[in-house]
Amino acid sequence: MRIGFQKQLEGLERDLLRMSSMVEEAIVKSVRSLAQQDLPLAQEVIEGDKPIDDLELNLRERCMQLLALQQPVARDLRKISTIFKVATDLERIADQATNIAELTVSIGHAPLIKPLIDIPKMAKIARGMLHKAIEAFVREDEQLARDVCSQDEEVDLLYASLFDELVGFLGGSHDGREAKQIVQLMFTARSLERIADHATNIAEQVVYMLTGHVVKLNGF
């Protein structure tokens, strides 16, 4: 029975890693689609959201079955609980990537009001945080998980700076279409800030898995 339990647990871990890879790809493609105004690529991200949703549901159901049938304790219990919660955060990150892709489609081929500098920078940091959080889960590395959380403030500062800049543009805009794009870029930046928050949540779950202590490392 124990061998069967371990195989099921390893299967959950493999599928969580597969889901994480799909979500990272969605982040990259969504921001690239905006920067290059590549509408087919944006549509690819939108269509890729359902397989991620399906995988999240599958993982959560398997976690519940394993908890009910095997009644694990201590470290194994925390690992299954962590997989359950991380899958939820990954699905929500994918939703944010989809939001960016949908905003890209809405903007279309209209000229961008400003060069995209801070948005790709935010995306790179947020994606890196996610990758590092999942790596901390795989390696069972508490310090690496804590390092993820220390990067959240960097994304918050970029978001605040970009938001203020876009508000300035909005105040000086007399064109309805331009004003709409400014708001769309604000929402894009907000989605990236939320992605970083979810990556922080994942890192906090890893710390819980390893120590048994619930922590809030991003100050909220």
Secondary structure, 3 states (H helix, E strand, C coil): CHHHHHHHHHHHHHHHHHHHHHHHHHHHHHHHHHHCCCHHHHHHHHHCHHHHHHHHHHHHHHHHHHHHHHCCCHHHHHHHHHHHHHHHHHHHHHHHHHHHHHHHHHHCCCCCCCCCCHHHHHHHHHHHHHHHHHHHHHHCCHHHHHHHHHCHHHHHHHHHHHHHHHHHHHHHCCCHHHHHHHHHHHHHHHHHHHHHHHHHHHHHHHHHHHHCCCCCCCCC
